[in-house]
Amino acid sequence: MGRLFGTDGVRGLAGVDVTAELAMNLAHAAALVLGRSARGESRRAVAVVARDPRVSGEFIAAAVSAGLAAAGVDVLDAGVIPTPAAAYLVADTGADFGVMVSASHNPAPDNGIKFFAEGGRKLADDIEDEIQAAMGGTRIAVTGREVGRIRRFADAEDRYLVHLLGTLEGVKLEGLHVVLDCAHGAAAGISPDVFTDAGAKVTVIGNDPDGFNINDGVGSTHLEPLIAAVRRHGADLGIAHDGDADRCLAVDANGDVVDGDKIMAILALSMSARGRLERNTLVATVMSNLGLKLAMADNGIEVIETGVGDRYVLEAINEHGYSLGGEQSGHVIMSDYATTGDGILTGLHLAAEVKRTGKPLAELAQCMTVYPQVLVNVKGVDRAGVAGDELLQQAVHQAEIALGGKGRVLLRPSGTEPVVRVMVEAQHEEQAQRLADDLAAIVKERLAV
């Protein structure tokens, strides 16, 4: 078997790739690895289990809970809540670990299983590998009083809501009209309440999950409905979540998109000015726009770059104690308040900055100039061959020479899809598109399968 875990847990087509059997086996292996500290202390391990509202989450979460209980782990069943809520509740309850059943921004037929370690932190690669190895090892056999209990976590949403409001430290959103797009996902049950309780006037779209419509034409991957709603209602800003609410993208009053890079720039400048940006450093991935790095340099803020994936941003934050990082896609980590990307938290603090400064979001977003960025996904190729193909690397070098130091080129295999991503940034979109298309053709030729 190849590596089971991707960049964000185990993910695939529910019922085919992610089955009840796989969920039970994964849960049992997680009990062995993540519950060992409890066994060493002669106590029963406790795990928080949660899911997003897609229909397959019902049987997968049930299988996870069954596998944990059969291995002697007590389960706190939090039901449908955002991924960052599950992470927060692992820390808040002192649970040994947590399990989130979600495929995030993927369509409804997909699903996934991700784990949080003690404290609500994502797992390192070596721990995931250990869990995968344990799936083929000796099973725990418990009986009688040693069997784990499965209990409903009745106040899970309330705990998370109180936590989110507390992070605003007294800032109220009165006078702001916010449109929320909940992607028919896990944010639907809590994001509107949080923004309303914070004082904002709230209009909500994408808040009628039926198990099948998650991310379907709405949410952070489909911003058109949010743009239309912001303009129609004359709102101050719009916030879009994805299916499990660990992302946040925004729309200003004009209907223009404020992506994760601009959100990070706004928050970084605010935190720096208030002495809240640890070591005056922002953590971003190699996919963040060059304009973000230049804007931060102009304001004396250092940018640390990581590989693509919020887990790698988190690793850098945790290792060095930074307080802000994230991705262009809208995963933003504010480590003073969260152990993972949190779309509701990010949206709250973005709205709070609008309120604090009295400036419209469009004006705040002018803090960085976006370089034209073209991304081409090349399918049907051997994504493992990118680094080893000498002619391909020469083509990348020639493209960088053509940019004359006023842009950049990035080729990388996707961690979640069978594609190679070609990204080119340049001062002019026409040049970026031409270079990206030329490189994509070379990738297709050199790495064809």
C-alpha positions as CSV (number, residue, x, y, z in Angstrom):
1,M,0.0,0.0,0.0
2,G,1.2,3.5,-0.8
3,R,1.0,6.4,1.6
4,L,-2.6,6.6,2.7
5,F,-2.5,10.2,4.1
6,G,-2.4,13.2,1.8
7,T,-1.8,16.8,2.6
8,D,-4.9,16.9,4.8
9,G,-5.7,13.5,6.1
10,V,-7.3,10.6,4.2
11,R,-9.6,11.7,1.4
12,G,-11.5,10.2,-1.5
13,L,-14.8,9.1,-2.9
14,A,-17.0,8.0,0.0
15,G,-18.1,4.4,-0.1
16,V,-15.4,3.5,-2.6
17,D,-12.1,5.0,-1.3
18,V,-13.3,6.1,2.1
19,T,-15.4,3.1,3.4
20,A,-16.8,2.2,6.7
21,E,-14.2,-0.6,7.0
22,L,-11.4,1.9,6.4
23,A,-12.9,4.3,8.9
24,M,-13.0,1.6,11.6
25,N,-9.5,0.4,10.9
26,L,-8.1,3.9,10.9
27,A,-9.9,4.7,14.1
28,H,-8.5,1.6,15.7
29,A,-5.0,2.4,14.6
30,A,-5.4,6.0,15.9
31,A,-6.5,4.6,19.2
32,L,-3.3,2.6,19.4
33,V,-1.0,5.5,18.5
34,L,-2.8,8.6,19.8
35,G,-4.2,7.0,22.9
36,R,-1.0,5.5,24.2
37,S,-0.3,8.3,26.6
38,A,-3.6,7.6,28.3
39,R,-2.8,3.9,28.5
40,G,0.6,4.7,30.0
41,E,-1.3,6.7,32.7
42,S,-3.7,3.8,33.3
43,R,-6.7,5.7,32.1
44,R,-9.1,5.6,29.2
45,A,-8.4,7.8,26.3
46,V,-10.9,10.4,25.2
47,A,-11.5,11.6,21.6
48,V,-13.7,14.3,20.1
49,V,-15.4,13.2,16.8
50,A,-17.1,15.6,14.5
51,R,-18.2,15.9,10.8
52,D,-19.4,18.3,8.2
53,P,-23.1,17.8,6.9
54,R,-22.4,15.7,3.8
55,V,-24.6,12.6,3.9
56,S,-21.7,10.1,3.9
57,G,-20.4,11.7,7.1
58,E,-23.2,9.9,9.0
59,F,-21.9,6.4,8.3
60,I,-18.2,7.3,8.3
61,A,-18.4,9.2,11.7
62,A,-20.4,6.3,13.1
63,A,-17.7,3.8,11.9
64,V,-15.0,6.0,13.4
65,S,-16.8,6.2,16.7
66,A,-17.4,2.4,16.7
67,G,-13.7,1.7,16.0
68,L,-12.6,4.0,18.8
69,A,-15.1,2.6,21.3
70,A,-14.1,-0.9,20.4
71,A,-10.5,0.0,21.2
72,G,-11.4,1.4,24.6
73,V,-11.6,5.1,23.7
74,D,-14.4,7.3,25.1
75,V,-16.0,9.4,22.3
76,L,-17.4,12.9,22.6
77,D,-19.7,13.1,19.6
78,A,-19.8,16.7,18.6
79,G,-22.0,16.2,15.5
80,V,-21.9,18.7,12.7
81,I,-19.4,21.5,13.5
82,P,-16.5,23.2,11.6
83,T,-13.1,21.6,11.5
84,P,-11.5,24.4,13.6
85,A,-14.2,23.9,16.2
86,A,-13.2,20.3,16.5
87,A,-9.6,21.3,16.9
88,Y,-10.5,23.9,19.6
89,L,-12.7,21.4,21.5
90,V,-9.9,18.8,21.7
91,A,-7.8,21.4,23.5
92,D,-10.7,22.9,25.5
93,T,-11.8,19.5,26.9
94,G,-8.3,18.1,27.4
95,A,-9.1,15.2,25.1
96,D,-6.3,13.0,23.9
97,F,-7.1,13.5,20.2
98,G,-9.8,14.4,17.8
99,V,-11.2,13.1,14.5
100,M,-12.9,15.3,11.8
101,V,-14.9,13.6,9.0
102,S,-14.9,16.1,6.1
103,A,-13.6,16.6,2.6
104,S,-13.4,20.3,3.1
105,H,-14.1,22.2,-0.2
106,N,-14.5,18.9,-2.3
107,P,-17.9,18.1,-3.8
108,A,-20.5,16.1,-1.7
109,P,-19.6,12.6,-3.0
110,D,-16.2,12.9,-1.5
111,N,-15.3,12.6,2.2
112,G,-12.2,12.3,4.3
113,I,-10.9,11.6,7.8
114,K,-8.3,13.9,9.5
115,F,-6.9,13.6,13.0
116,F,-5.9,16.1,15.6
117,A,-3.4,15.3,18.3
118,E,-3.6,16.4,21.9
119,G,-4.0,20.2,22.1
120,G,-5.9,20.2,18.8
121,R,-2.8,20.2,16.6
122,K,-2.5,18.5,13.2
123,L,-0.4,15.4,13.0
124,A,3.2,15.4,11.8
125,D,3.9,13.1,8.8
126,D,5.7,10.5,11.0
127,I,2.7,10.2,13.3
128,E,0.4,9.6,10.3
129,D,2.8,7.0,9.0
130,E,2.8,5.3,12.4
131,I,-1.0,5.2,12.3
132,Q,-1.0,3.7,8.8
133,A,1.6,1.1,10.0
134,A,-0.6,0.3,13.0
135,M,-3.5,-0.6,10.7
136,G,-1.7,-3.9,9.9
137,G,-0.6,-4.6,13.4
138,T,-2.1,-6.4,16.5
139,R,-5.6,-5.1,17.4
140,I,-6.7,-4.1,20.9
141,A,-9.3,-6.4,22.3
142,V,-11.4,-4.8,25.1
143,T,-14.5,-6.2,26.8
144,G,-16.9,-5.3,29.5
145,R,-16.1,-2.1,31.4
146,E,-13.1,-1.5,29.2
147,V,-15.2,-0.7,26.1
148,G,-15.4,3.0,25.3
149,R,-18.5,5.0,25.7
150,I,-20.0,7.2,23.0
151,R,-21.7,10.3,24.4
152,R,-23.3,13.4,22.7
153,F,-21.2,16.5,23.2
154,A,-24.2,18.7,23.9
155,D,-22.6,22.1,24.3
156,A,-19.9,21.8,21.6
157,E,-21.3,24.7,19.5
158,D,-21.8,27.0,22.5
159,R,-18.2,26.5,23.7
160,Y,-16.8,27.3,20.3
161,L,-19.1,30.4,19.9
162,V,-18.1,31.8,23.3
163,H,-14.4,31.3,22.4
164,L,-14.7,33.1,19.0
165,L,-16.5,36.1,20.5
166,G,-13.8,36.3,23.2
167,T,-11.1,36.7,20.6
168,L,-12.5,40.1,19.6
169,E,-11.4,41.5,23.0
170,G,-14.3,43.9,23.2
171,V,-14.5,45.1,19.5
172,K,-18.1,45.1,18.4
173,L,-19.3,45.0,14.8
174,E,-22.3,47.4,15.1
175,G,-23.0,49.3,12.0
176,L,-21.5,46.7,9.7
177,H,-23.6,44.7,7.2
178,V,-22.0,41.4,6.5
179,V,-23.1,38.8,4.0
180,L,-22.1,35.2,4.9
181,D,-21.9,32.3,2.5
182,C,-21.8,29.1,4.6
183,A,-21.3,26.8,1.5
184,H,-24.3,24.6,2.8
185,G,-21.6,23.3,5.1
186,A,-20.5,23.1,8.7
187,A,-20.5,26.9,9.2
188,A,-24.3,27.1,8.6
189,G,-25.2,26.3,12.2
190,I,-22.8,28.7,13.9
191,S,-21.2,31.5,11.7
192,P,-24.5,33.5,11.4
193,D,-24.9,33.4,15.2
194,V,-21.3,34.5,15.9
195,F,-21.5,37.5,13.6
196,T,-24.9,38.5,14.9
197,D,-23.8,38.2,18.5
198,A,-20.7,40.3,17.6
199,G,-23.1,43.1,16.6
200,A,-23.2,42.9,12.8
201,K,-26.2,43.0,10.6
202,V,-26.1,39.6,8.9
203,T,-27.5,38.3,5.6
204,V,-26.9,34.6,5.0
205,I,-26.7,32.5,1.8
206,G,-25.7,28.9,1.4
207,N,-27.1,28.0,4.8
208,D,-29.5,25.1,4.0
209,P,-27.4,21.9,4.0
210,D,-29.2,18.8,3.0
211,G,-26.3,16.4,2.9
212,F,-25.9,16.6,-0.8
213,N,-25.4,20.3,-1.7
214,I,-22.3,21.1,0.3
215,N,-20.0,23.4,-1.8
216,D,-22.4,23.1,-4.7
217,G,-22.1,26.4,-6.5
218,V,-21.6,28.3,-3.3
219,G,-18.8,28.9,-0.8
220,S,-15.2,29.9,-1.1
221,T,-14.7,28.0,-4.4
222,H,-17.8,29.7,-6.0
223,L,-17.8,33.3,-5.1
224,E,-20.3,34.6,-7.7
225,P,-23.4,34.2,-5.4
226,L,-21.7,36.1,-2.6
227,I,-20.6,38.9,-5.0
228,A,-24.1,39.2,-6.2
229,A,-25.6,39.2,-2.7
230,V,-23.2,41.9,-1.4
231,R,-24.0,44.2,-4.3
232,R,-27.8,43.4,-4.1
233,H,-28.0,44.2,-0.4
234,G,-25.5,47.1,-0.3
235,A,-23.5,45.2,2.3
236,D,-20.1,46.4,3.7
237,L,-18.4,43.1,3.0
238,G,-19.0,39.4,2.4
239,I,-17.4,36.4,3.9
240,A,-17.2,33.0,2.2
241,H,-16.5,29.7,4.0
242,D,-15.8,26.3,2.5
243,G,-17.6,23.1,3.5
244,D,-15.8,22.6,6.8
245,A,-15.3,26.3,7.5
246,D,-11.5,26.3,7.8
247,R,-11.2,28.8,5.0
248,C,-12.3,32.4,4.6
249,L,-12.3,34.5,1.4
250,A,-13.9,37.9,1.3
251,V,-15.7,40.3,-1.0
252,D,-15.6,44.1,-0.6
253,A,-18.6,46.4,-1.0
254,N,-17.9,46.8,-4.7
255,G,-18.0,43.0,-5.2
256,D,-14.2,42.7,-5.7
257,V,-12.6,39.5,-4.2
258,V,-10.2,39.8,-1.3
259,D,-8.3,36.5,-1.3
260,G,-6.2,34.9,1.4
261,D,-3.1,36.8,0.5
262,K,-4.8,40.2,0.9
263,I,-6.5,39.0,4.1
264,M,-3.2,38.0,5.6
265,A,-1.7,41.4,4.5
266,I,-4.5,43.3,6.2
267,L,-4.2,41.3,9.4
268,A,-0.4,41.3,9.4
269,L,-0.3,45.1,9.1
270,S,-2.9,45.5,11.9
271,M,-1.2,43.1,14.2
272,S,2.2,44.6,13.6
273,A,0.9,48.1,14.3
274,R,-0.6,46.9,17.6
275,G,2.5,44.9,18.6
276,R,0.6,41.5,18.2
277,L,2.6,40.1,15.2
278,E,5.2,37.8,16.8
279,R,8.7,38.6,15.7
280,N,7.1,40.8,13.0
281,T,6.9,37.8,10.8
282,L,4.2,36.4,8.5
283,V,4.3,32.7,7.4
284,A,3.0,32.1,3.8
285,T,3.4,29.3,1.2
286,V,5.3,29.4,-2.0
287,M,2.0,29.8,-3.8
288,S,1.3,33.2,-2.2
289,N,1.4,36.1,-4.6
290,L,4.7,38.0,-5.0
291,G,2.9,41.2,-4.2
292,L,2.3,39.9,-0.6
293,K,6.0,39.5,0.0
294,L,6.8,42.9,-1.5
295,A,4.1,44.7,0.5
296,M,5.3,43.1,3.7
297,A,8.9,44.1,3.0
298,D,7.8,47.7,2.4
299,N,6.4,47.6,6.0
300,G,9.3,45.9,7.7
301,I,7.5,42.6,8.0
302,E,9.5,39.4,7.2
303,V,7.8,36.6,5.2
304,I,8.7,33.0,5.8
305,E,7.8,30.7,3.0
306,T,6.7,27.0,3.3
307,G,5.5,24.2,1.1
308,V,1.9,24.2,0.0
309,G,-0.6,23.1,2.6
310,D,-1.7,24.7,5.8
311,R,-0.1,21.9,7.8
312,Y,3.3,23.2,6.7
313,V,2.4,26.7,7.6
314,L,1.3,25.4,11.0
315,E,4.6,23.5,11.4
316,A,6.6,26.7,10.9
317,I,4.3,28.6,13.3
318,N,4.5,26.0,16.0
319,E,8.3,25.5,15.6
320,H,9.2,29.2,15.8
321,G,6.2,30.7,17.8
322,Y,4.9,32.9,15.0
323,S,1.4,34.3,15.4
324,L,0.0,34.6,11.8
325,G,0.3,32.6,8.6
326,G,-1.8,31.0,5.9
327,E,-2.5,30.4,2.2
328,Q,-3.9,32.3,-0.7
329,S,-6.8,29.9,-0.7
330,G,-8.1,31.4,2.6
331,H,-6.6,29.1,5.2
332,V,-5.5,31.6,7.7
333,I,-4.0,30.6,11.1
334,M,-4.1,33.1,14.0
335,S,-2.1,31.1,16.5
336,D,-3.0,33.3,19.5
337,Y,-6.5,31.9,19.2
338,A,-6.5,28.7,17.1
339,T,-4.3,25.7,16.3
340,T,-5.5,25.5,12.7
341,G,-7.0,27.5,10.0
342,D,-10.4,29.0,11.1
343,G,-12.6,30.7,8.5
344,I,-15.1,32.1,11.0
345,L,-12.3,33.5,13.3
346,T,-10.6,35.0,10.2
347,G,-13.8,36.6,9.0
348,L,-14.5,38.0,12.4
349,H,-11.1,39.7,12.7
350,L,-11.2,41.0,9.1
351,A,-14.6,42.6,9.9
352,A,-13.2,43.9,13.2
353,E,-10.4,45.6,11.3
354,V,-12.9,47.4,9.1
355,K,-14.7,48.5,12.2
356,R,-11.5,49.4,14.1
357,T,-10.1,51.6,11.3
358,G,-13.3,53.0,9.9
359,K,-12.0,52.1,6.5
360,P,-13.9,50.1,3.9
361,L,-12.5,46.7,3.1
362,A,-11.6,47.9,-0.5
363,E,-9.3,50.5,1.0
364,L,-7.7,48.1,3.4
365,A,-7.1,45.7,0.5
366,Q,-5.0,48.3,-1.3
367,C,-2.1,47.5,1.0
368,M,-0.8,45.1,-1.5
369,T,-0.5,45.1,-5.3
370,V,-1.4,41.7,-6.8
371,Y,1.0,40.5,-9.5
372,P,-0.8,38.7,-12.4
373,Q,-0.6,35.0,-11.5
374,V,-1.4,32.2,-14.0
375,L,-2.0,28.6,-12.7
376,V,-2.2,25.7,-15.2
377,N,-3.0,22.2,-13.9
378,V,-1.5,19.5,-16.2
379,K,-3.3,16.2,-16.0
380,G,-2.3,12.8,-17.1
381,V,1.3,13.1,-16.2
382,D,3.8,11.5,-13.8
383,R,3.7,14.0,-11.0
384,A,6.7,12.3,-9.3
385,G,9.0,13.1,-12.2
386,V,9.0,16.9,-11.8
387,A,12.2,17.3,-9.8
388,G,14.2,14.7,-11.8
389,D,13.6,15.8,-15.3
390,E,16.7,17.9,-16.4
391,L,15.1,19.3,-19.6
392,L,12.1,20.4,-17.6
393,Q,14.2,22.2,-15.0
394,Q,16.1,23.9,-17.8
395,A,12.8,25.2,-19.2
396,V,11.9,26.6,-15.8
397,H,15.3,28.3,-15.7
398,Q,14.8,29.9,-19.1
399,A,11.4,31.2,-18.1
400,E,12.9,32.8,-15.0
401,I,15.5,34.5,-17.2
402,A,12.7,35.8,-19.4
403,L,11.0,37.4,-16.3
404,G,14.1,39.3,-15.6
405,G,13.7,39.2,-11.8
406,K,10.2,40.7,-12.0
407,G,8.3,37.5,-11.4
408,R,8.7,33.9,-10.6
409,V,8.0,30.3,-11.8
410,L,6.8,27.4,-9.7
411,L,6.3,23.8,-10.7
412,R,5.0,21.4,-8.1
413,P,3.1,18.1,-8.0
414,S,-0.3,18.3,-6.3
415,G,-0.5,16.6,-2.9
416,T,-4.2,15.9,-3.3
417,E,-4.8,15.4,-7.1
418,P,-3.0,13.5,-10.0
419,V,-1.8,16.7,-11.6
420,V,1.3,18.9,-11.9
421,R,0.7,22.6,-11.2
422,V,2.5,25.2,-13.3
423,M,2.4,28.7,-11.7
424,V,3.9,31.8,-13.3
425,E,3.8,35.4,-11.9
426,A,4.8,38.4,-14.0
427,Q,4.2,42.1,-14.2
428,H,1.9,41.5,-17.2
429,E,-0.7,38.8,-17.5
430,E,0.0,38.1,-21.2
431,Q,3.6,37.2,-20.4
432,A,2.6,35.1,-17.4
433,Q,0.0,33.2,-19.5
434,R,2.4,32.6,-22.4
435,L,5.2,31.2,-20.2
436,A,2.7,29.1,-18.2
437,D,1.3,27.6,-21.4
438,D,4.7,26.9,-22.8
439,L,5.9,25.2,-19.6
440,A,2.6,23.2,-19.3
441,A,3.2,21.8,-22.8
442,I,6.7,20.7,-21.9
443,V,5.4,19.1,-18.7
444,K,2.8,17.2,-20.8
445,E,5.5,16.1,-23.2
446,R,8.2,15.1,-20.7
447,L,6.0,13.5,-18.0
448,A,3.3,11.8,-20.1
449,V,2.1,8.5,-18.8
